[in-house]
Amino acid sequence: MTKESARSKILDMREENRPRERLISEGAQALSDGELLAVLLGSGVPGINAIELGNLILKQCGGFSGIHRTEMAELQDIPGVGLAKAARIKAAVELGNRLAKERGGKEKITIRGPEDVARLVGLDLRGKEQEELWVIWLNVRNQVLGIDRLYKGSQDSSSVRVGEIFARAIRNSANAVILAHNHPSGEAAESPEDVNLTRAVIEAGRLLDIRVHDHIIIGREDFSSIKQNHPALWV
């Protein structure tokens, strides 16, 4: 038995079980991540059907956030992914990213905890090759007023001008700020430099009467909250 015949082809599936037909009959939300990619791909390659190829792409890239971060040339290095397939995948992921931003622009986003911050900026920050420090400023109801992308490269309390973190917040009458930055290494655990920077920003915020709610570290797969890990900084 050949490798190709050992695997099921999508055309061999019952019609109602095929990804495209299920999308039409049940809605896109009923499909797994791999099945959604299979619809985009349209076909697999000898020995691998479109669903299996979709799951392979997700595994090698590290999910949709990984696809967002992966260059076109790297996608094409995956067996079975040519230029056309890579372009469709990148376009679809970017559409999802823009939809999330469009929704956020039309209605105020309320930050209730670290998870909300990760949902708001996680995809973008995970796609950065360099470390970046972003500042989210909030009104009195903890609704997002805006986001400042301040620094690229490694940051610590000696390299970051704390005044810049609060400058736009003051101009826009923000009540509070949240820091967020990524670790391109993939690790979400905070470094001693991250903790020291957070301490300096909290102290400056107290002088300016602007609260610092948290400092979120975005890793490749997860995130961490310095407030949750070091609550004594806020005492």
Secondary structure, DSSP 8 states (H G I E B T S, - for coil): --HHHHS--GGGS-GGGSHHHHHHHH-GGGS-HHHHHHHHH---BTTB-HHHHHHHHHHHHTHHHHHHHS-HHHHHTSTT--HHHHHHHHHHHHHHHHHHHHHHHHS--B--SHHHHHHHHHHHHHT-SS-EEEEEEE-TT-BEEEEEEEEES---TTTS-HHHHHHHHHHTT-SEEEEEEE-TTS--S--HHHHHHHHHHHHHHHHHT-EEEEEEEE-SS-EEEHHHH-GGGG-
